[in-house]
Amino acid sequence: MKTDLPEIIDVISTANGRIAINDLSVSEIDSLRDKIVWAYSDQRAPRAIYTFGGQDFRQRGIQKGLVVATGSVQFDYELKALMLLLLHSGAREGGTPYKWLSVTQRVRSLARFSRYCAQRGLQSFRTLDQLPSLKLRTILLGFLMDSEKDGGMNAKVFTSGYKSARDALKCLSMYALVDRTDFAELVNKLTLPAIDQHEAQNRLRHAIVPTGVMKRVIAEATGYVEQAEARFDEFAAVFRETHRGIVAAKCVDPAAAVYSTARRAARRLKTLLYDYFRDLQLHTYALVLAFTGMRDGEAGALQTGCAGKRTEGGETVFYLKSLLSKTDDNAISLDWIANESAWRGVTLLSKVNELYYERARLLQQHYGDHLTDDDVNTFAHGLANRWLFGLRLTVFTANFVRYTKGADGIRALKLSHYRIPLTAADMVQLEEMECNYRSVAGNSGNRGKPYRVGDPFNLTAHQFRHTFAWFIIANRLGDLDDIKYQFKHLHRAMTFVYTERGFKSLNELRSVIEHFEALVNGRSVNDIVQSAVTGRVAGGGGERLKRMLMSLNDGMNDEAFGTEQQPHFKSMKDVITFTTRHSESIRGLPHGYCTKGPSCKIRNAADPSHCLYCDTYFATPKHLPYWRAISASCEAKIGRIDGMPHEAQDQFQAFRQSLEDNLFAANKIIDQLTSEQLITVDAR
């Protein structure tokens, strides 16, 4: 349907480099009442029409709408005009439009401010231009500090309100609703210091999911998927028996068709569904979040059949395919690297969805005359969109649902279904990562409150994203470029723009990485030095460190390494402090720590024997399982080579030599790590 949006924007605004909202009379505003802003069809309504005179507004594809109803004709007009200009024109002529979420946040804050102003006798935002400076300051300060009950932002309690208010109030001067020169300066003076203080003292980062909790979630999810996989063939066969019932039934109500003619199959289907498939969406959702780094909304945009795999360099790579359309006029197909667990979950859920699509098409075909207009519209959009999480898994119907947030649109995706109690080890990790709090939301009632042992961990979708980034950094599985790729940023340069698919800015991503780097490096150095104290550290660097620590307590007057070119250490604390300060390049490998960083020529080499005598390599008892696995593997492979005919063994001499080198290195490391030699040092 044709809309009047271009005409509306021409009437409400004037663009001359800067965009200004026109000052319309009540009659001119009334003439826009029936003008159509948006008109479309979606799963929610066969025909959605929004007029300028209405109170509810929601763009196509948007889940949560916006209500503009202040009770004042002038304020309503100014808020609607501001909303449309932010969405369709941006901050200036030819500018970039704002996204719906940013617009609604600003308009809702301004709607609250308009009611606050109306209580003080103001009829329009424009009247702020006529107020004395002191009166303007009083109103702005009151709006910031007054409680929500009194119409204010209550920023003295919820300090994030300063930023919300500043973002909103800036729009008034941006579109010339307030044109006085001191307005922006006054807003900055009242908000910027408090915003800086909030960022430094009050802002809480999303917690990471403790390793113990993550293991439990992954184990529970993968176990459920495996059980469902084993029963899928039976489930599909019974499901299709109910399809035959739909064709044979003669009842008026399509929801009763299955049970009326395929009662036995329906009972069996209900048992299988409730025992093996009812929670498949939740567990697949958790695996996708855990192993891709997707945002909640990005997981919701996945479509049925999006999982794939390919072979790269002899290895199988699993991925999830998605469409990016928010930053480009055309949809761009993108791949998220995943793992086999996520791939299996999405593949199985896609097969289940296909069964429901078959049922929906049968209901359309055989019960089209009995379906309501809403049902017909829902079926049409559900079959066209094919959202992976766009169905409610039921026994008798094909129930398509709208995905908003996991906790809002589909109850089955609520991560609170995972009731995993925190252990003492989990608590230690949360404290070490400086994120032991139940919630970061100001309205949750648990903001900043610490967990206790035994409390169930409060899982959120964004925590999985932070945990994914932390896991890469903590285990040195990748660097900045790897994370940028996984989070689907559009440019590789340092100045690229992080869109909805990534962190909002490079600084935000860098701060996450630096925060994790500092914690991980400190813990790595502490592990190395504490292992050296007991004599259980290996590698060239480990041997050197043991000698250094021994020399600290040899009774020598000279300081260890006491040359002009080397650092001087008098205690173990000095060693840890110095090493932590100069260990920005520590890389955690499966078999040890490498402190050489990017300059290492054999980084992540498959042949770890090269690291044995390197002065920058350290192995501690935590790496024993890896070296024992290497030892057992090398012995087994050498044994298989020895069992070959002599003429065949000649072809494997180079390979055998490599195996023997690794076996020698493994046994030497194992001996060093299992022989305990306590070194007494001054720990001051």
C-alpha positions, 0 to 999 in steps of 0.5 A: 500500500502507498504511504504518505511518508515523503509528504509528511516529512516535507510538511514537518521539516525544513532541510538546509544542511541542518534539519529543523522541525517546523512550527505548525499550528493546531489546524496544520497538525490536524491536517496530517492526522490521516496521512499514512506513515507506514503500511505493510503486512507481517505475521502479526497483522494481515494489514498494518496501517499507521497514521500520523494521528495515531498513538501506536507506531511500529516499523515493519520487522520491529517487535516492540512498538512505540506509544506517543500519547502525552495528552498535548497536541503540540508535544505529540506532534513534536515527538512524532516529527522527531521520531520520523526524522531520526528514523528516515533523515538522521541528524543532518541532511544526507545523514545516516538514519538512527536505528529503531532501538536508538530512536525509541530510547530517545523518544521515550525519554523525551516523552517523559520530559514533555510530561514533566514540562507540561506539569510546569505550565509549558506547552511545547519544547519550543517554550524552553527558548523563552525561559530565563537561564536559571529557570531552564537550569532548574527544570533540567536539574529537576528532571534529572534528579526527581524520582520516577513517581514525580516524572524525573529520571531518578539519576541520583539512584540510577546513574545511567539516567544521565546518559539517557537524558543527555542523548534525548535532550541533544535531539531538541537542539539537533532539530531546532526545537530548542535553539538557544545557544546555552542549551547544549552547554547546560545539558553537558555541564549537568550530565557529562561529569556524572556520566564519566563518574558512572562509567568509572564507578557504577557501570557493571560489565556483563559477567562471564559464565563460569567455566563450571556452569558453562560445562554443565550447560553444554553437557546438558544441551549436547546430551539432550540433542543426542537423545533427540537424534536417536529418537528422531526417525520414530518421531518423524514416522509418528508425526507423519501418521498424524498428517494422514489423520489431517487429510482423512478428518472431516471436522470443522476445527483444524486443531481437532483434526489430528486427534479425531482420526489419528488418536493412537498416533497423537498419543504416541507423538505427545509422549515422544514430544514431551520426553525428547523434543520439547526442550530442543529449541532451548538447548539448540539456542544455548549451543548457538550462543555458546559456540558462535558469539552471536547476539540474541537477536542474531540467533533469532534471525537464523532460518531453518536449514542454516547449518552447514559444513565444509572441508578446509585443509583436510579439516571439517569446518562447521558453520551457521549461515545468516543474512545481514541486511541492516547495513546494506540495501541488499541481503548479504549472506554471512557464515558464523564459524561454529562447532559440531555440537551447535551444527547438530542441534541446528540440523536436528531442529531444522528437521523438526521444523520441516515436519511442522511446515508439512503440517501447516501446508496440509492445514492450508490445503484441507482446512483453508475455509475454516482458518481465520484471517489471522491464521491464514496470515500467520501461516503464510508469513511463518512458511515464508520466513522459516525462522529457526526459532519461529515455532511453538512445538505442539502436538496437534497444530503448527503454531508459528510465533514471533521471535523478540528476545528469547525471554519475551517471544518464546517462553521455551527459550528462557535461559532461566530453565537452566538451574545450575548452582554455583560451586566454590570454584565458580565463585573463585572465578567470578571474583578473579574476573571481577564480575561476581554480581547477579545482574547488571540491570538497574530495574532487576532488584539484584544489580551488583549483588554478589552470588553465594555458593549454591545460588543458581547462576543467572544466565543471559544471552549477552553473557555467552557473547562475552564468555566467547570473547574471553575464552578466545583470549584466555586460551590464546585461540585467536587474536583481534582479527579472529574475533573481528571475523567471528563477530562479522565486522564489515571492515578489517581496518582499525577505523572500521564501524562496528554495526549491529553484528559486532561491538559498537566500537573498537574501543569497546572490543579493545577494553574487553580484550585488555581487561581479560588480557590483564587478568589472564596474564597475571594468573599465568605468571602466578601459575608459572612462579608458584610452580617454580617454587615447588620445582615443578616447572619445565622447559628452557624458561622454567629451568632458568626461572628455577635457578633464578629463584634458588639464587634468591636464597643462596645467601649471596650478597649480590642480587640475582642477575645483578648486572647493569643489563638485567633486572635486579630481584631480591624476592619472589614478589619482585619476580612476579611483579616484574614478569607480570608488567612485562608479559603482555605477549604471553600465549597460552598453548595446550602444552605450556606458556610461550612468552615470546609472543608474535615474534615466535617463529613456530607459534602453535606448532604441531611439533612441541619438541621445538619448545623444550629448550626455548628460554621463553617456554614454561610448562606447569603441572596443569599441562601434564595431561597434554604431555602424557597424551603426547607420550602415549600417542608417540609410543603407540605410533612408534609401535605401529611403525615397528610392527611394519615390514622392514621395507615399509619402515624406511618410508616412515623414518622421518616421521619416526624421528619426529615421534621420537623427538616428541617422545623424548620431550614429553618424557623430560617434561613429565619427569620435571613436572612430577619431581617436586623440589621445594625452593624456599624463597623470600615472598615479601 
